[in-house]
Amino acid sequence: MTHRALTVSQLLSRRPRVFPFQGPWADAFSQPERTGVWIIWGRSGNGKTSFALQLIRELCRYDRVLFDSLEEGDSLSLRQKLVRHGLDQVGSRLHILNAEPIQQLTDRLALRKSPSIVVIDSFQYCQLTYREYIHFKELHRDKLIIFISHAAGTMPRGGAAVSVMYDATLKIWVEGYRAFSKGRFIGPSGQFNVWPEGAERYWGI
């Protein structure tokens, strides 16, 4: 599909739709756009899942969220994490999918009243190539797509995941219970404490 060309004045006159983050969220991530791709990655035991669930709760304040739990499905451990992070309090703003394959998820997102935000855990489990990722992203340009990824060292695990990181508008690295904004939206501090006491012990500040 060919998109209409814009003049500079037309482009600058457009008002982007953003999340009106405040407090610690704005300090870390400013006010990011409500569409595009975000990626969250980190090594096991550093607070990646806790951060993702806290982020989902924050996003539920602004819109409906679809969480495709490819790794944990509807397991007891996931249920416990949802309660621990207060996601049992968001009502119909959050819907959980029990390891729904990407093709079925694509069909679901194409429905007229589908949620505007989708979180996929994890990129490795969805088994997309980078070419397939681009196709998936282009099909859902009106959505915010958030991938959670495993890490290899300080980078997302696998070549496709690394390419997604470079393409994403917001890149969030989680280490030592602290999430760092590495993308195009960075607030005054550029970081968010997932677990303040743990972050202080890890970083010493």
Sine and cosine of phi, psi and omega as CSV:
sin_phi,cos_phi,sin_psi,cos_psi,sin_omega,cos_omega
0.00,0.00,0.74,-0.67,0.01,-1.00
-1.00,0.02,0.78,-0.63,0.01,-1.00
-1.00,-0.06,0.53,-0.85,-0.03,-1.00
-0.92,0.40,0.71,-0.70,0.05,-1.00
-0.96,0.28,0.58,-0.81,-0.03,-1.00
-0.89,-0.46,0.52,-0.85,0.18,-0.98
-0.98,0.21,0.23,-0.97,0.03,-1.00
-0.88,0.48,-0.68,0.73,-0.02,-1.00
-0.91,0.42,-0.60,0.80,0.05,-1.00
-0.91,0.42,-0.68,0.73,0.01,-1.00
-0.89,0.45,-0.71,0.70,-0.05,-1.00
-0.94,0.33,-0.39,0.92,0.00,-1.00
-0.99,0.16,-0.23,0.97,0.03,-1.00
-0.94,0.33,0.70,-0.72,0.04,-1.00
-0.99,-0.14,0.94,-0.35,-0.02,-1.00
-0.91,0.41,0.55,-0.84,0.09,-1.00
-1.00,0.07,0.86,-0.51,-0.07,-1.00
-0.80,-0.60,0.30,-0.95,0.16,-0.99
-0.99,0.10,0.83,-0.55,-0.04,-1.00
-0.99,0.16,0.86,0.51,-0.01,-1.00
-0.84,0.54,0.53,-0.85,0.09,-1.00
-0.71,-0.70,0.18,-0.98,0.08,-1.00
0.86,0.50,-0.64,-0.77,-0.06,-1.00
-0.85,0.52,-0.53,0.85,0.00,-1.00
-0.92,0.38,-0.69,0.73,0.04,-1.00
-0.93,0.36,-0.60,0.80,0.03,-1.00
-0.86,0.51,-0.59,0.81,-0.04,-1.00
-1.00,0.08,-0.71,0.71,-0.23,-0.97
-0.83,-0.55,0.18,0.98,-0.02,-1.00
0.84,0.54,-0.71,-0.71,0.03,-1.00
-0.78,-0.62,1.00,0.08,-0.12,-0.99
-0.95,0.31,0.37,-0.93,0.05,-1.00
-0.91,0.42,0.42,-0.91,-0.11,-0.99
-1.00,-0.03,0.10,1.00,0.11,-0.99
-0.75,-0.66,0.21,-0.98,0.01,-1.00
0.91,-0.42,-0.36,-0.93,-0.03,-1.00
-0.79,-0.62,0.74,-0.67,0.15,-0.99
-0.89,-0.46,0.49,-0.87,0.10,-1.00
-0.72,-0.69,0.70,-0.72,0.02,-1.00
-0.88,-0.48,0.80,-0.60,0.04,-1.00
-0.60,-0.80,0.38,-0.92,0.01,-1.00
0.06,-1.00,0.32,-0.95,0.02,-1.00
-0.97,0.25,0.40,-0.92,0.00,-1.00
-0.85,0.53,0.66,-0.75,0.07,-1.00
1.00,0.09,0.12,0.99,-0.03,-1.00
-0.97,-0.24,0.00,1.00,0.06,-1.00
0.98,-0.22,0.23,0.97,-0.04,-1.00
-0.88,0.48,-0.76,0.65,-0.03,-1.00
-0.92,0.39,-0.66,0.75,0.03,-1.00
-0.87,0.50,-0.68,0.73,0.04,-1.00
-0.88,0.47,-0.72,0.69,-0.04,-1.00
-0.86,0.52,-0.65,0.76,-0.01,-1.00
-0.95,0.33,-0.59,0.81,0.10,-1.00
-0.90,0.44,-0.65,0.76,0.04,-1.00
-0.90,0.45,-0.68,0.73,0.02,-1.00
-0.86,0.52,-0.69,0.73,0.02,-1.00
-0.88,0.48,-0.67,0.75,0.04,-1.00
-0.90,0.44,-0.69,0.72,-0.02,-1.00
-0.91,0.41,-0.48,0.88,0.04,-1.00
-0.90,0.44,-0.30,0.95,0.07,-1.00
-0.93,0.37,-0.41,0.91,-0.15,-0.99
-0.93,-0.36,-0.40,0.92,-0.08,-1.00
-0.24,-0.97,0.07,-1.00,0.06,-1.00
-0.99,0.12,0.60,-0.80,-0.06,-1.00
-0.83,-0.56,0.68,-0.73,0.08,-1.00
-0.93,-0.37,0.83,-0.56,-0.04,-1.00
-0.91,-0.42,0.94,-0.34,0.02,-1.00
-1.00,-0.02,0.98,-0.21,-0.07,-1.00
-1.00,0.05,0.99,0.17,-0.04,-1.00
-0.95,0.31,-0.57,0.82,-0.07,-1.00
-0.99,0.16,-0.76,0.65,-0.12,-0.99
-0.99,-0.17,-0.18,0.98,-0.03,-1.00
0.85,0.53,-0.69,-0.72,0.04,-1.00
-0.95,-0.31,0.61,0.79,-0.10,-1.00
-0.91,0.42,0.29,-0.96,0.05,-1.00
-0.87,0.49,-0.63,0.78,-0.02,-1.00
-0.88,0.47,-0.64,0.77,0.05,-1.00
-0.91,0.41,-0.69,0.73,0.00,-1.00
-0.86,0.51,-0.66,0.76,0.01,-1.00
-0.90,0.43,-0.65,0.76,0.02,-1.00
-0.91,0.41,-0.63,0.77,0.01,-1.00
-0.88,0.48,-0.68,0.73,0.01,-1.00
-0.93,0.38,-0.68,0.73,-0.03,-1.00
-0.85,0.53,-0.55,0.83,-0.05,-1.00
-0.98,-0.19,0.27,0.96,0.14,-0.99
0.97,0.24,0.26,0.97,-0.04,-1.00
-0.98,0.18,-0.10,0.99,0.16,-0.99
-0.97,0.23,-0.07,1.00,-0.04,-1.00
-0.98,-0.22,-0.02,1.00,-0.11,-0.99
-1.00,-0.07,-0.05,1.00,0.08,-1.00
0.88,0.47,-0.68,-0.73,-0.09,-1.00
-0.98,0.20,0.05,1.00,0.04,-1.00
-0.95,0.32,-0.33,0.94,-0.03,-1.00
-0.81,-0.59,0.76,-0.65,0.11,-0.99
-0.84,-0.55,0.69,-0.72,-0.04,-1.00
-0.97,-0.26,0.74,-0.68,0.10,-0.99
-0.96,-0.27,0.72,-0.69,-0.02,-1.00
-1.00,0.05,1.00,0.07,0.07,-1.00
0.79,0.61,0.78,0.62,0.00,-1.00
-0.97,0.23,0.81,-0.58,0.02,-1.00
-0.85,0.52,0.43,-0.90,-0.10,-1.00
-0.86,0.51,-0.64,0.77,-0.01,-1.00
-0.89,0.45,-0.67,0.74,0.06,-1.00
-0.92,0.39,-0.62,0.79,0.06,-1.00
-0.88,0.47,-0.66,0.75,0.04,-1.00
-0.85,0.52,-0.71,0.70,0.02,-1.00
-0.89,0.46,-0.64,0.77,0.00,-1.00
-0.90,0.43,-0.68,0.74,-0.03,-1.00
-0.94,0.35,-0.33,0.94,0.02,-1.00
-0.98,0.19,-0.20,0.98,0.01,-1.00
-0.92,0.39,0.51,-0.86,-0.16,-0.99
-0.87,0.50,-0.63,0.78,-0.06,-1.00
-0.95,-0.32,0.51,0.86,0.01,-1.00
-0.95,0.32,0.43,-0.90,0.02,-1.00
-0.84,0.54,0.45,-0.89,-0.04,-1.00
-1.00,0.07,-0.24,0.97,-0.04,-1.00
-0.81,-0.59,0.75,-0.66,0.06,-1.00
-0.77,-0.64,0.74,-0.67,0.04,-1.00
-0.92,-0.40,0.78,-0.62,-0.06,-1.00
-0.88,-0.47,0.86,-0.50,-0.02,-1.00
-0.84,-0.54,0.98,-0.21,0.20,0.98
-0.76,-0.64,0.09,-1.00,0.03,-1.00
-0.89,0.46,-0.62,0.79,-0.02,-1.00
-0.90,0.44,-0.63,0.77,-0.03,-1.00
-0.96,0.28,-0.44,0.90,0.02,-1.00
-0.98,0.22,-0.29,0.96,0.15,-0.99
0.86,0.51,0.59,0.81,0.08,-1.00
-0.99,0.16,0.66,-0.75,0.26,-0.96
-0.98,0.21,0.19,-0.98,0.01,-1.00
-0.91,0.41,-0.60,0.80,0.04,-1.00
-0.89,0.46,-0.68,0.74,0.02,-1.00
-0.93,0.38,-0.59,0.81,0.07,-1.00
-0.87,0.49,-0.72,0.69,0.01,-1.00
-0.86,0.51,-0.69,0.73,0.02,-1.00
-0.88,0.47,-0.71,0.70,0.01,-1.00
-0.87,0.49,-0.71,0.70,0.00,-1.00
-0.88,0.47,-0.70,0.72,-0.03,-1.00
-0.92,0.40,-0.54,0.84,0.04,-1.00
-0.91,0.41,-0.44,0.90,-0.13,-0.99
-0.81,-0.58,0.74,0.67,-0.04,-1.00
-0.90,0.44,-0.35,0.94,0.00,-1.00
-1.00,0.04,0.08,1.00,-0.04,-1.00
-0.94,-0.35,0.26,-0.96,0.28,-0.96
-0.98,-0.22,0.85,-0.53,-0.01,-1.00
-0.93,-0.37,0.84,-0.55,-0.02,-1.00
-0.88,-0.47,0.86,-0.52,0.07,-1.00
-0.98,-0.22,0.69,-0.72,0.19,-0.98
-0.98,-0.20,0.71,-0.70,-0.12,-0.99
-0.74,-0.67,0.55,-0.83,0.20,-0.98
-0.94,0.34,0.25,-0.97,-0.01,-1.00
-0.85,-0.52,0.48,-0.88,0.19,-0.98
-0.83,-0.55,0.97,-0.24,-0.17,-0.99
0.94,0.35,-0.81,-0.58,0.01,-1.00
-0.97,-0.25,0.20,0.98,-0.01,-1.00
-0.88,-0.48,0.36,-0.93,0.13,-0.99
-0.86,0.52,0.49,-0.87,-0.08,-1.00
-0.99,0.13,0.83,-0.56,0.06,-1.00
0.99,-0.17,0.54,-0.84,-0.04,-1.00
-0.87,0.49,-0.65,0.76,-0.01,-1.00
-0.91,0.42,-0.66,0.75,0.00,-1.00
-0.91,0.42,-0.62,0.79,0.06,-1.00
-0.89,0.46,-0.67,0.74,0.03,-1.00
-0.89,0.45,-0.62,0.78,0.06,-1.00
-0.89,0.46,-0.66,0.76,0.03,-1.00
-0.84,0.55,-0.71,0.70,-0.01,-1.00
-0.92,0.39,-0.50,0.87,-0.03,-1.00
-0.99,0.13,-0.46,0.89,-0.14,-0.99
-0.91,0.41,0.52,-0.86,0.04,-1.00
-0.99,0.17,-0.49,0.87,0.05,-1.00
-0.76,-0.65,0.85,-0.52,-0.04,-1.00
-0.91,-0.42,0.84,-0.54,-0.11,-0.99
-0.83,-0.56,0.93,-0.38,0.02,-1.00
-0.99,-0.13,0.78,-0.62,-0.01,-1.00
-0.93,-0.38,0.83,-0.55,0.04,-1.00
-0.54,-0.84,0.68,-0.73,0.07,-1.00
0.82,0.57,0.67,0.75,0.04,-1.00
0.88,0.48,0.47,0.88,0.07,-1.00
-0.71,-0.70,0.74,-0.68,0.01,-1.00
-0.98,-0.20,0.76,-0.65,-0.06,-1.00
-0.92,-0.40,0.76,-0.65,0.07,-1.00
-0.98,0.19,0.86,-0.52,0.01,-1.00
-0.90,-0.44,0.11,0.99,-0.13,-0.99
-0.97,-0.23,-0.49,-0.87,-0.10,-0.99
-1.00,0.06,-0.09,1.00,0.00,-1.00
-0.84,-0.55,0.95,-0.31,-0.04,-1.00
-0.75,-0.67,0.82,-0.58,0.03,-1.00
-0.99,0.12,-0.14,-0.99,-0.06,-1.00
-0.84,0.54,-0.63,0.77,0.00,-1.00
-1.00,-0.08,-0.51,0.86,-0.02,-1.00
0.95,0.32,0.24,0.97,-0.02,-1.00
-0.52,-0.85,0.43,-0.90,-0.06,-1.00
-0.71,-0.71,0.80,-0.60,0.01,-1.00
-0.99,0.13,0.91,-0.41,0.01,-1.00
-0.95,0.31,-0.70,0.71,0.06,-1.00
-0.68,-0.74,0.99,-0.15,-0.15,-0.99
-0.81,0.59,-0.70,0.72,-0.03,-1.00
-0.90,0.43,-0.69,0.73,0.02,-1.00
-0.91,0.41,-0.64,0.77,0.03,-1.00
-0.90,0.44,-0.64,0.77,0.00,-1.00
-0.91,0.41,-0.65,0.76,0.02,-1.00
-0.92,0.39,-0.63,0.78,-0.07,-1.00
-0.95,0.31,-0.74,0.68,-0.13,-0.99
-1.00,-0.05,-0.32,0.95,0.00,-1.00
0.97,0.25,0.19,0.98,0.01,-1.00
-0.63,-0.77,0.00,0.00,0.00,0.00
